Amino acid sequence: MAPQDRSARLRREFDREAGGYDRTALASMPGYAELHRTLVRGIPYMPTRSFRVLELGVGTGTLTQVVLRGFPHARVLGLDLSPRMIAQARTKLHAFRDRVELVAGDLGAFPPGEFDVVLSALAIHHLSDREKWRLFRRIYRSLPPGGYFGDADDHLPEDAIFDTRYSQIASELAPQRGRSRSWTRPQEVWHEHEKFDHPCTVAAELVALERTGFAHVGNPWRFYGQAVVWAYK
């Protein structure tokens, strides 16, 4: 599928899911909150410092909210493919509207310039490996020395047998009481998007970031098929 066709398909899919995305994410990803917290913990600046953040795949603004609450002088430029996701984010981030700008567009369509921090949660796996590595190079060029890139995303296990086990475990997880959703099992959510997603292994991503030029890369958190990667220029 051509990149522009895939982008159009993803836009339609996430526009459709936008209204119930937060409920589905919380119900289907037991590590959802910790994934975001770990990503933000990688930011190497003090809360008293003013710095500029680029967020790729802002979704409904969950990660953005964590950043803006924890760093009261940070400013965020957020991109997302889905206009309806952005609409949800604007509502969630209304209290921070003077420090956040949200723009509709592809992950790689961010404006040129320097950012102190680049973050992405549950978005880059939509790109092919070649597109990922190209995006990493552009992110690297946008950061100053010591700048931070954090990626929290779905990843393939290095050994395929673990993917089978993860699916089995996910399918056995009981739904949370009192939470209404259209999905009956977390496994349905985790694998539905495999129709048009391209997750890579953590090892492949770390190697790609090192080859891009990042001086320090690591994997501080992993929960089955999800992982957080920190990279410092």
C-alpha positions as CSV (number, residue, x, y, z in Angstrom):
1,M,0.0,0.0,0.0
2,A,1.4,3.4,-1.0
3,P,2.2,5.8,2.0
4,Q,-0.5,8.3,1.0
5,D,-3.1,5.5,0.8
6,R,-2.1,4.1,4.2
7,S,-2.2,7.6,5.7
8,A,-5.8,8.1,4.4
9,R,-6.8,4.7,5.8
10,L,-5.3,5.5,9.2
11,R,-6.9,8.9,9.3
12,R,-10.3,7.3,8.7
13,E,-9.7,4.6,11.3
14,F,-8.6,7.0,14.0
15,D,-11.3,9.5,13.2
16,R,-13.7,6.6,13.8
17,E,-12.1,5.6,17.1
18,A,-11.5,9.1,18.5
19,G,-14.6,9.3,20.6
20,G,-14.0,6.1,22.5
21,Y,-10.2,5.9,22.3
22,D,-9.4,6.8,25.9
23,R,-11.8,4.2,27.3
24,T,-10.5,1.5,24.9
25,A,-6.8,2.3,25.7
26,L,-7.3,2.1,29.4
27,A,-9.3,-1.1,29.2
28,S,-7.0,-2.9,26.8
29,M,-3.5,-1.8,27.9
30,P,-2.8,-2.6,31.6
31,G,0.5,-0.6,31.4
32,Y,-0.9,2.4,29.6
33,A,-0.4,4.9,32.4
34,E,3.1,3.6,33.3
35,L,4.1,3.7,29.7
36,H,3.4,7.5,29.6
37,R,5.0,8.2,32.9
38,T,8.2,6.4,31.9
39,L,8.4,8.3,28.7
40,V,8.1,11.6,30.5
41,R,10.6,10.5,33.2
42,G,13.3,10.5,30.4
43,I,13.1,14.2,29.9
44,P,16.4,15.5,31.2
45,Y,15.4,19.0,32.2
46,M,14.3,20.5,35.5
47,P,10.6,21.5,35.8
48,T,11.7,25.1,36.3
49,R,13.2,25.2,32.9
50,S,11.5,26.5,29.8
51,F,11.9,24.2,26.8
52,R,10.2,23.2,23.5
53,V,8.6,19.8,23.0
54,L,7.5,18.2,19.7
55,E,5.0,15.4,20.1
56,L,4.4,13.1,17.2
57,G,1.0,11.4,17.2
58,V,-0.7,13.5,19.9
59,G,-3.9,11.4,19.8
60,T,-6.4,12.6,22.5
61,G,-3.7,14.5,24.4
62,T,-3.0,12.0,27.2
63,L,0.8,12.3,27.0
64,T,0.6,16.0,26.3
65,Q,-1.3,16.5,29.5
66,V,1.3,14.6,31.6
67,V,4.1,16.7,30.1
68,L,2.4,20.1,30.6
69,R,1.4,19.2,34.2
70,G,4.9,18.0,35.1
71,F,6.8,20.9,33.3
72,P,4.9,24.1,33.8
73,H,7.2,26.1,31.6
74,A,7.3,23.7,28.7
75,R,5.6,24.4,25.3
76,V,4.3,21.6,23.1
77,L,3.7,21.4,19.4
78,G,1.6,18.3,18.7
79,L,1.0,16.6,15.4
80,D,-1.6,14.0,14.6
81,L,-3.1,12.5,11.5
82,S,-6.7,12.5,12.7
83,P,-8.6,15.8,13.0
84,R,-11.1,14.1,15.4
85,M,-8.3,13.0,17.7
86,I,-7.0,16.6,17.7
87,A,-10.5,17.8,18.6
88,Q,-10.6,15.5,21.6
89,A,-7.1,16.7,22.6
90,R,-8.1,20.4,22.4
91,T,-10.9,19.7,24.8
92,K,-8.7,17.7,27.2
93,L,-5.9,20.4,27.0
94,H,-8.1,23.5,27.3
95,A,-6.5,24.5,30.6
96,F,-3.1,24.5,28.9
97,R,-4.1,26.2,25.6
98,D,-1.6,29.0,26.0
99,R,1.3,26.4,26.0
100,V,0.2,23.9,23.3
101,E,-0.3,24.1,19.6
102,L,-2.0,21.1,17.8
103,V,-1.7,20.6,14.1
104,A,-3.1,17.9,11.7
105,G,-0.5,16.2,9.6
106,D,1.7,13.1,9.1
107,L,4.3,12.3,11.7
108,G,7.2,13.4,9.4
109,A,5.5,16.7,8.4
110,F,6.6,18.7,11.4
111,P,8.1,22.1,10.7
112,P,11.9,22.6,10.5
113,G,13.5,24.0,13.6
114,E,15.0,23.0,16.9
115,F,13.2,21.2,19.7
116,D,14.7,20.3,23.1
117,V,12.5,17.2,23.4
118,V,10.7,15.0,20.8
119,L,8.1,12.5,22.2
120,S,5.9,9.9,20.6
121,A,3.5,7.4,22.2
122,L,1.8,4.5,20.3
123,A,2.3,6.1,16.9
124,I,5.6,5.3,15.1
125,H,4.7,1.7,14.6
126,H,2.3,2.8,11.9
127,L,5.3,3.6,9.7
128,S,7.3,1.1,7.7
129,D,10.9,0.4,8.9
130,R,12.3,2.6,6.2
131,E,10.0,5.4,7.1
132,K,10.9,5.0,10.8
133,W,14.6,5.2,10.2
134,R,14.1,8.3,8.0
135,L,12.0,9.9,10.8
136,F,14.7,9.1,13.3
137,R,17.2,11.0,11.2
138,R,15.0,14.0,11.0
139,I,14.3,13.9,14.7
140,Y,18.0,13.7,15.4
141,R,18.7,16.8,13.3
142,S,15.9,18.7,15.1
143,L,17.5,18.2,18.6
144,P,20.4,20.2,20.2
145,P,23.3,18.3,21.8
146,G,21.9,16.6,24.9
147,G,18.4,16.7,23.5
148,Y,16.0,13.8,24.2
149,F,13.9,11.6,22.0
150,G,11.5,9.3,23.8
151,D,9.4,6.6,22.0
152,A,6.8,4.5,23.7
153,D,5.3,2.1,21.3
154,D,4.1,-1.4,20.3
155,H,7.1,-3.6,19.5
156,L,7.6,-7.1,18.2
157,P,9.4,-9.5,20.4
158,E,12.8,-10.7,19.2
159,D,11.6,-14.3,19.3
160,A,8.2,-14.9,17.6
161,I,7.1,-17.5,20.2
162,F,6.8,-14.7,22.7
163,D,4.3,-12.9,20.5
164,T,2.1,-16.1,20.6
165,R,2.4,-16.2,24.4
166,Y,1.6,-12.4,24.7
167,S,-1.5,-13.0,22.6
168,Q,-2.6,-15.9,24.8
169,I,-2.0,-14.0,28.0
170,A,-3.8,-10.9,26.7
171,S,-6.9,-13.0,25.7
172,E,-7.1,-14.3,29.2
173,L,-7.1,-10.9,30.9
174,A,-10.5,-10.1,32.4
175,P,-12.3,-6.9,31.4
176,Q,-12.3,-4.2,34.1
177,R,-15.5,-4.1,36.0
178,G,-17.9,-1.3,35.3
179,R,-16.1,-0.3,32.1
180,S,-18.2,-0.2,28.9
181,R,-16.5,-0.9,25.6
182,S,-17.1,-2.5,22.3
183,W,-14.0,-4.8,22.5
184,T,-14.5,-8.1,24.5
185,R,-10.9,-8.9,25.0
186,P,-7.6,-6.8,25.1
187,Q,-6.1,-9.2,22.5
188,E,-8.6,-7.9,20.0
189,V,-7.4,-4.4,20.4
190,W,-3.7,-5.3,20.4
191,H,-3.9,-7.2,17.2
192,E,-6.6,-5.5,15.2
193,H,-4.2,-2.8,14.0
194,E,-1.7,-5.4,12.7
195,K,-3.7,-5.2,9.5
196,F,-1.9,-1.9,8.7
197,D,0.8,-1.5,11.3
198,H,4.6,-2.2,11.1
199,P,6.0,-2.6,14.6
200,C,9.7,-3.5,14.8
201,T,11.7,-5.1,17.6
202,V,13.2,-3.0,20.4
203,A,16.6,-4.3,19.4
204,A,16.1,-3.0,15.8
205,E,15.0,0.4,17.0
206,L,18.0,0.7,19.4
207,V,20.4,-0.1,16.6
208,A,18.7,2.3,14.2
209,L,18.9,5.1,16.7
210,E,22.6,4.4,17.4
211,R,23.3,4.4,13.7
212,T,21.4,7.7,13.4
213,G,24.0,9.2,15.8
214,F,22.3,9.2,19.2
215,A,25.0,9.0,21.9
216,H,23.0,7.1,24.5
217,V,20.0,4.8,23.8
218,G,18.3,2.4,26.1
219,N,15.1,0.5,27.0
220,P,14.0,1.5,30.5
221,W,10.6,-0.2,30.5
222,R,8.9,-3.1,28.8
223,F,5.5,-4.7,29.3
224,Y,4.9,-7.6,27.0
225,G,4.6,-6.1,23.5
226,Q,5.0,-2.5,24.5
227,A,8.2,-0.7,25.3
228,V,9.7,2.7,26.0
229,V,13.0,3.7,24.4
230,W,15.1,6.7,25.5
231,A,17.6,8.3,23.2
232,Y,19.9,11.3,24.0
233,K,21.9,13.2,21.4
